[in-house]
Amino acid sequence: KTHPCTCLRPFVALPAAMSHPAAVACRRQSPLAFFMLAAIAAVTMVMTSNPGPAAAMASNYRIRVCEKCVGRKQAGGFNPMPTLLEMKGEAAAAGWPAPEVEWQDCMGGCALGPNVRLVEGPYALPVVVEGMEAVEQTYKAFVQVSNEQQAQRAFGLASRAAAAGITAAGPKDSSKVDG
């Protein structure tokens, strides 16, 4: 004989789990099974509401796209925003650092646009990322992001820097850089 709880699946919230038909049947037939269902639902709720360390680290960082460059159709009119948003979604789904992606007004380098910049903290300080070219370090932004590969490069380098805790002032722990 199969117990009604065999249809258990992850629940998003405890109240929803307790109103699930399997939970109702459990309450009636087996208090122990009901207790197990409640425990599973509670653990699932905690796990889904507690993002991993990668998400926590990335939450302090944002990748910004120059709205003015995109509006002016710099470098053939490529818009890096859709590619960056796709990469963010894929990274987050894999549990990797996924900084938020947002628009920013002019970054001051439209001649080299479209531009993408990693910023950190409440004051959105620009971060120079390892792997940037000299001109990008000068502008503190990824410049001439004019195709999907360049947008992927910018996201990859930016998310790696976010995971490492690189700030506008440089690495948080200088001993990690000398390694």
N, C-alpha and C positions, 0 to 999 in steps of 0.2 A: 504494500500500500504506500502510495506516495503522499508525503506531507505537503500541504499547500505552500510551504516556504521554499520549495525547490525552485520556484520562479524568481528567486532573489536576484536583483540586479542593483547597480549603484543608484542611490537616490541623491538628489541634489540637496534636499532639506529635510530635516527630521519630521516636521509636520506632514509633509507630503508622503513620506515613507510610512508614517503611522496610519494614514488613510488608504494606503494601497490595499487592494483586495486580499493579498497574502497576509498582511498584518492583521486585518480584521478577522480572517479565519484563524490565525495563530492565537489571537487573544481568546477566542472561544474554545479552541481545542487543546492548546498547550501553552501554559504560562511561560515555561522555560524557552520554548521556541520563540515566543513573542519577545522575551527578554533578549534573545540572541539577535533577532531582527532589529530591535531598537539599538543594540550595541553596534551592529554593522552600520546602520543608518547614521548614528552619531559619529563614528569614525570617518565615514565617507564625507560627512558634512565638514568635519574639521580639516580633512585632507584637501577638499576642494576650496576651502576658504583660506588656506594657508599656502601662498605661493612659495615656491622653492627659493633657495638663496640666489639663483641667477636672476629671477624676477625682482627680488628685493634690491639687488645691486643695480639692475638696469633702471629701476624706478627713479633714480636720482638723475638720470641722463635723458636727453631728448635729441633727436636728429631733426634739424630744421632745414626746410627747402626754401630757397629764395623765391618768393612769390612774384617779385618784379621780373626776375630773369625768365621765369616760365611764361609770364604774361607778355613779355617782349619777344618771345620765341627765339631766345638766344640759342646759338649752335644748332640751328635747324628745327627748333621748336620742341625738342625732347623734354618731356615732363618726368622727372625721376620719382615723383610721389607714388604712382601706382606700384612701381617696382619695389620701392622701400617699404610700402605697406604690406606687400605680399611677403617680402623677406621677414618683416617683423612677425607676421602671423605664423610663418613656418618655423622661425626660431623659437617663438613662445610655445608652439605646440611640441617642439622637441625638448623643451626645458632649458633652452639656452638664453643668455641675456638678450632681451629684446627692448631696446629703448623706444620710447614713444616717438612717433613721427608726426611732425606738425609743420605748418607754414610759418614763415617769418617775413617781415617786410624786408626791404632792400638790405643786403649785406655789404654793399659798397664795392662790389667787384663785378658788375654786370658785363663788362667787356670780356670777362673770363667765364661767364655763366654758361649754363645754369650751375649754381653753387649749392652745396650741401654742407651743413656745419653740425658738429657734435657740441652740445652745450651741457653743462652740469650745474646742479644746485639751484637754489631758489632764485638766484640772480642771473641764471642762464649764461654763465661764463663760458666763452669758447675754449675748447680743448684741442691742443695740437696732438695729433695721433701718430704713433710710430708707423712708418710706412708712407707718410705724406711726402710729396715732392717739395722741393725748396719753395716754390711759389705758393703751394698750399699752406706750408708752415707760415709764410709771411702773412697770408690772408686769414689764417686760422680757419680754413674751410677747404673742402674738396672742391676744386674748380673744374670747369669744363666737363661736367657730368652730363655728357651728351648721348649716352646710349645705356642699354640695360646692363652691360658688363661693368661700366664705370659706376653705375648706381649700386650694383652688387658689391663691388670693391669698397665703395664708401661705407656701405652698411656693415660689411664684414670687419673692416678695420675699426670702425666706430664701436661695434658691439664688443669686439675683443678688448678695446681700451676701457669700455665700461666694466667689463668683467674683471679687468685687472685693477680697477679703481683709480685709473689715471685721472687727475684733476687739472684744472687750468694752471695750477702751480707746478704740475709735474706728477710723477708717481707718488702715491701715498707713503710707500716704504722704499726708500732709495736703495736699501740692501738687495731688493729683488731685481733691480736694474743691473747691478754689477755682476750677477750670477752667471 
